[in-house]
Amino acid sequence: MTGEDLSSLKIDRSKKSVNPEQKQKIIKLVLLTILSLIIAFIIYFGWIKLTSSTIEVTTTTATIQSSSQSNAFLTASGYVVAQRKAAVASKGMGRLVYLGVVEGDKVFTNQIIARLEDSDIKAQLEQAEANLKLVESELIDAENNYNRQKQLLQTGSTSQMQVEAAEYRYKRVLASIEVAKAQILSVQVALENTLIRAPFNGTVLTKNADVGEVVAPLGAGINAKAAVVTIADMNSLQVEADVSESNIEKIEVGQNCQITLDAYPEKNYKGYVAKIVPTADRGKATVMVKIGFKEYDKKVLPEMSAKVLFMKNDSKEVENEKPVLVIPKSALAIRNGNKVVYKVFDDKAIEVPVQTGKEFDSYIEIKSGLENGDKIIDKVTDEIKHYSKIKVN
């Protein structure tokens, strides 16, 4: 071990160390590189976010409508409303023990559709009837005594005071009988109020209470239900549509209309202007117009949304007319010289070339490119492109 050469283990201090200025340059270069990468990432992700921004849009539906739209000068939207509708409630307060109808059932005038608990009222009725019998039992004795006193007065065997007392008792018994009868009538009315009857022929729309719940007039109790069921006369259906004040002068009572339900866009119903409500909505600057059906089927239900076409006064109803597929003109756009619309699919706007036909006021016929029921963007703007990310309002 002592003979080994240890000179090779010495540190060679002849090599020069790195210049401090060079260290600073290296550090600055590294920092500059990191800063450049951060800026590049910010620009990249900002561009991604900018190009993938969501555009808020409204949609409409390509619908099949009759070619009589060429005779229409105005369109309006509204809802089917039953003109005869009632929320049927109880006149008395009590627990519901019977409910004989559900949604969709047909009811008839005065039909018993529900009943409240009535055992306490029946007991009151029995008490009132027993009281009447008690008072009536005194009537015979009071009447006989009064007649006997009048006869004795003629012979001088009694006094006028006794006759008057007998007469007073007799009349009091008669009055008590009337009071007892009135009490019976009052209890009978209360008993009748436990029966909830249909006010007219109609169909049950909603069931608002269940057996076991407490019902009361106008929901008088904290946990009480007011209406038990809601019924409507299905023969009184009309469309209530809002028409702009600037167009109301063009509409007349009796004017022909065409009604299309959003639920069944392929079917049209003939209608007429039934009433123009003589007041305006100052908030919307519209006037309500009620459109009656000339005929309709079981598909027409209350609260369905509908579109109404008001026909020109000189137009004639066209029978067996060929229906066409139409969209609003605002949904049509020109891209690179081609007519296109934008279908809505998976929150994306898909550009679809279409071939158009006749124009009908604010609508236009689509001959090819779309099918009935396709959802498309209603109002197309320049920022909407193929595959743009959209959000439907």
Beta strands, then each sheet from edge to edge (+ up, - down):
strand 1: 55-57
strand 2: 59-61
strand 3: 63-66
strand 4: 72-82
strand 5: 85-89
strand 6: 94-99
strand 7: 106-107
strand 8: 112-116
strand 9: 195-197
strand 10: 202-207
strand 11: 214-215
strand 12: 227-232
strand 13: 237-244
strand 14: 256-261
strand 15: 268-281
strand 16: 286-293
strand 17: 305-311
strand 18: 323-328
strand 19: 333-335
strand 20: 338-345
strand 21: 348-353
strand 22: 355-360
strand 23: 363-368
strand 24: 375-377
strand 25: 388-392
sheet 1: 1+ 25+ 21- 20+ 19-
sheet 2: 2+ 24-
sheet 3: 3+ 18- 23+ 22-
sheet 4: 4+ 13- 16+ 15- 14+ 17- 4+
sheet 5: 5+ 12- 10+ 7-
sheet 6: 9+ 8- 6+ 11-
end
